[in-house]
C-alpha cells in the first residue's frame, strides 16, 4: 500500500494523553499513513457512531491506544472506546481480518495490557518515551508490511530432486557454512573456498561479501564499495555518505573499514580483522571481519 489508511481508537483520558495520540497521528501522516483521528475528522454535530463505524470500515488497520482507561472501557463496553471495541470484536470473531488490529500499549501499570476481546494478540509497547523513535519505526514497518521482508525466502527441498541434481543441491546446501544471518557479528572463514564469497544478513538486508588473496593482513574486496583510507571505526549511518564509492575493487589492510551497498540500497560496514595468506607462510587462506548492517532499530 502506498498510503494505507489507519483508524486510531483511544480513550480521552486527559489532555496529556490526547496530545500524545495527536503527535503519533501527525507523525504517521508525515510518513504517508492516512491516519483517521477524531481530533481532526469528527466535526461539531457529527454522528459519533457513524464516524466510528465508517472509520473502522474504511481503514486497512486499526491502531488501538491501550491505556488503563481504554482497556477498562472496552472490557465494560462503555463510551466511544467501548463501542469501537464491540465493533472490532465482531470483526475478530468473524475472522474476516485476523490482523486488522494493532495494539499500542501506553500508560498501563496492570498486567492486562490489552482488552480481553483481543485475546493473546501481540502489541507494541510505547510506555517508555525514550524509545519512541525505535517503537515508531517498528509500527511503520508493521503498517507498510516491511516487517515481512526480514524473513528469508523459502528454498527448494533438496531431497525431492532427481539423483542427477543432488550433487548440485549438496553443493548449494554447503553454502550455509558461508552465511551469517545476524545483523551484527564477527566471522572467520577460509576465503579460498566458495569463490571467496561470504554472505551476511537476511532478506532485503543481505550482502554478499567477496574477497581474494593479497597478502598477510591485506586483502582485495569487491562489490559496491565505499572506502576512506585509514578509517578504523565503524561509522554512524550519517557519515557513510562521505565514503568514496568510485571503485568496485579495493585493497584494504587489517583494521580498516569498507562500506558495502546492496541492490536494495541498504548499507553494511565491514571492519577487516587478521588475514592469513597461503602465499605468505600459511597453509590456507583465512580471514576475519567484523560487520554491522545499518537497519532501523
C-alpha positions in Angstrom: 0.0 0.0 0.0 1.4 3.4 -1.0 -0.8 5.2 1.5 -2.5 2.9 4.0 -5.5 4.2 6.0 -5.5 3.6 9.7 -8.2 4.4 12.2 -7.0 5.5 15.7 -9.1 4.2 18.6 -8.3 5.6 22.0 -9.9 7.0 25.2 -9.8 10.6 26.2 -8.0 10.1 29.5 -6.6 13.6 29.9 -5.1 16.4 27.9 -1.6 15.0 28.0 -2.8 11.6 26.6 -4.8 13.3 23.9 -1.7 15.3 22.9 0.4 12.2 22.7 -2.1 10.5 20.4 -2.3 13.6 18.3 1.6 13.6 17.9 1.5 9.9 16.9 -1.2 10.5 14.3 0.7 13.6 13.0 3.9 11.6 12.7 2.1 8.9 10.8 0.6 11.3 8.3 4.0 12.8 7.7 5.2 9.4 6.6 2.3 8.7 4.2 -0.1 7.0 6.5 -3.7 8.3 6.2 -4.5 8.4 9.9 -8.1 9.0 10.8 -8.4 10.7 14.2 -11.5 12.2 15.9 -9.5 15.4 16.8 -9.4 16.1 13.0 -12.2 14.2 11.4 -15.1 14.4 13.9 -16.8 17.7 13.4 -19.3 19.5 15.6 -22.7 18.0 15.1 -21.4 14.8 13.5 -22.9 11.4 14.5 -20.3 9.8 16.8 -21.4 6.2 16.0 -21.4 6.8 12.3 -17.9 8.3 12.5 -16.7 5.2 14.3 -18.3 2.7 12.1 -17.4 4.5 8.9 -13.8 5.0 10.0 -13.4 1.3 11.0 -14.9 0.0 7.8 -12.8 2.4 5.6 -9.5 1.5 7.2 -6.8 -1.0 6.4 -5.8 -1.2 10.0 -6.9 0.0 13.4 -4.5 1.3 16.0 -5.8 0.8 19.5 -4.0 3.0 22.0 -4.4 0.7 25.0 -4.2 3.0 28.1 -5.5 1.9 31.5 -8.8 3.7 30.9 -9.1 2.4 27.3 -8.8 -1.3 28.4 -11.4 -0.7 31.2 -13.9 0.9 28.8 -13.5 -1.7 26.0 -13.9 -4.5 28.6 -17.0 -2.9 30.0 -18.4 -1.6 26.7 -18.6 1.9 28.0 -18.4 5.2 26.0 -16.9 5.5 22.5 -13.9 3.2 23.1 -16.3 0.5 24.4 -18.5 0.8 21.2 -15.4 0.7 19.0 -14.2 -2.3 20.9 -17.5 -4.1 20.3 -17.3 -3.4 16.6 -13.7 -4.6 16.4 -14.5 -7.7 18.5 -17.2 -8.7 16.0 -14.6 -8.3 13.2 -12.1 -10.5 15.1 -14.8 -13.2 15.9 -15.8 -13.3 12.3 -12.1 -13.8 11.4 -12.6 -11.5 8.4 -9.4 -9.6 9.2 -7.3 -11.5 11.6 -4.5 -8.9 11.6 -6.9 -5.9 11.5 -5.9 -4.5 14.9 -2.5 -3.3 16.1 -2.5 -2.8 19.9 -0.3 0.1 21.2 0.3 0.0 24.9 0.6 3.3 26.7 0.2 4.3 30.4 -0.6 0.8 31.7 0.7 -0.5 35.1 -1.5 -3.6 35.4 -0.6 -7.0 34.0 -3.5 -6.9 31.5 -2.1 -4.8 28.6 -4.9 -5.2 26.0 -8.7 -5.7 26.2 -9.9 -9.2 26.8 -11.6 -9.4 23.4 -8.2 -9.0 21.7 -7.0 -12.3 23.2 -3.3 -13.0 23.1 -2.5 -10.7 20.2 1.0 -9.1 20.3 1.3 -5.4 21.0 3.9 -2.6 20.6 4.9 -1.0 23.9 5.2 2.8 23.7 5.4 3.2 27.5 9.0 4.5 27.5 9.2 7.9 25.8 13.0 7.5 25.3 12.3 4.6 23.0 9.6 6.4 21.0 11.6 6.6 17.7 12.5 2.8 17.8 8.9 1.8 18.6 7.5 4.2 16.0 9.7 2.7 13.3 8.6 -0.8 14.4 5.0 0.5 13.9 5.7 1.9 10.5 7.3 -1.4 9.4 4.1 -3.2 10.5 1.8 -0.8 8.8 3.7 -1.0 5.5 4.4 -4.7 5.7 8.1 -4.1 5.8 8.5 -6.5 8.8 7.7 -9.4 6.4 10.8 -8.7 4.4 13.1 -9.8 7.2 12.1 -13.4 6.6 14.4 -15.2 4.1 12.8 -16.7 1.0 11.8 -20.4 1.2 14.2 -22.6 -0.8 13.6 -25.9 -2.5 13.6 -29.3 -0.8 16.9 -30.8 -1.9 15.6 -34.4 -1.3 12.7 -34.0 -3.8 15.1 -33.7 -6.7 16.3 -36.5 -9.0 19.7 -38.1 -8.4 21.3 -36.1 -11.2 20.6 -32.9 -9.4 21.6 -34.0 -5.9 25.3 -33.1 -6.3 24.4 -29.6 -7.2 21.9 -29.5 -4.3 24.6 -30.7 -1.9 27.0 -28.0 -3.1 24.3 -25.4 -2.5 23.5 -26.6 1.0 27.1 -26.4 1.9 27.0 -22.6 1.3 25.3 -22.3 4.7 28.8 -22.5 6.0 29.4 -19.2 4.4 26.4 -17.2 5.7 25.8 -15.3 8.9 22.1 -14.2 9.1 22.6 -11.8 12.0 22.6 -8.0 11.5 25.9 -7.6 13.5 28.7 -10.1 14.1 32.2 -11.3 13.6 33.1 -14.1 11.2 36.2 -16.1 10.4 36.3 -18.2 7.2 38.5 -19.7 4.6 38.2 -17.4 1.6 40.0 -19.9 -0.7 36.6 -21.8 -0.7 33.1 -20.8 -2.0 34.7 -18.4 -4.6 35.7 -16.1 -1.7 32.1 -15.2 -1.0 30.6 -14.9 2.5 27.0 -13.7 2.9 25.8 -11.6 5.8 22.3 -10.5 6.8 18.9 -11.7 5.5 16.1 -10.7 3.1 16.5 -7.1 1.8 19.3 -6.6 4.2 21.6 -9.4 2.8 25.0 -8.8 1.4 27.5 -11.0 -0.5 31.0 -10.0 0.6 33.6 -11.2 -1.9 37.4 -11.4 -1.3 40.6 -12.6 -2.9 44.2 -13.1 -1.7 46.5 -10.1 -1.4 48.9 -10.8 1.5 49.1 -11.3 5.2 46.8 -8.7 6.9 45.8 -7.3 3.5 43.0 -8.4 1.1 41.2 -7.5 -2.1 37.5 -6.7 -1.6 34.9 -6.5 -4.4 31.4 -5.0 -4.9 29.7 -1.7 -4.5 32.3 -0.4 -2.0 32.8 2.8 -0.1 36.2 3.4 1.2 38.2 6.1 3.0 41.9 5.1 3.7 42.8 4.9 7.4 39.2 4.8 8.8 39.2 2.2 11.6 36.0 2.8 13.5 32.6 1.6 12.2 30.8 5.0 11.5 27.3 6.2 12.2 25.0 5.9 9.2 25.0 9.7 8.7 28.8 9.5 8.0 28.8 6.7 5.4 27.9 9.1 2.6 31.3 10.7 2.9 33.0 7.5 1.7 34.4 7.2 -1.9 32.2 4.8 -3.9 34.1 5.3 -7.2 35.7 1.8 -7.4 34.2 -1.7 -7.2 37.5 -3.2 -6.0 39.7 -2.1 -3.1 42.8 -3.4 -1.4 42.4 -2.9 2.4 44.5 -3.6 5.5 43.6 -5.2 8.8 41.7 -2.7 10.9 40.3 -0.6 8.0 36.6 -0.1 7.2 34.7 -0.5 3.9 31.0 0.2 3.3 29.0 -2.2 1.1 25.8 -1.3 -0.7 23.4 -4.0 -1.9 20.8 -3.9 -4.7 18.1 -2.7 -2.3 20.2 0.4 -1.5 20.9 -0.8 2.1 24.4 -0.5 3.6 26.7 -2.6 5.7 30.1 -1.7 7.4 32.9 -4.2 7.3 36.0 -3.9 9.5 38.8 -6.2 8.4 40.5 -8.4 11.1 43.5 -10.7 10.7 44.2 -12.2 7.3 46.3 -15.3 6.6 47.7 -15.9 3.1 48.8 -19.2 1.7 51.4 -17.2 -0.3 53.0 -15.9 2.8 53.7 -18.8 5.1 50.3 -20.2 5.9 48.8 -23.5 4.7 45.4 -21.9 3.7 43.8 -18.5 3.1 41.7 -17.4 6.1 40.3 -14.0 7.2 38.2 -12.5 10.0 36.0 -9.5 9.7 33.5 -7.6 12.0 30.4 -6.3 10.4 27.4 -4.0 11.1 24.3 -3.8 8.8 22.6 -0.4 9.0 19.0 -1.3 9.9 16.4 0.9 11.5 16.1 -0.3 15.2 
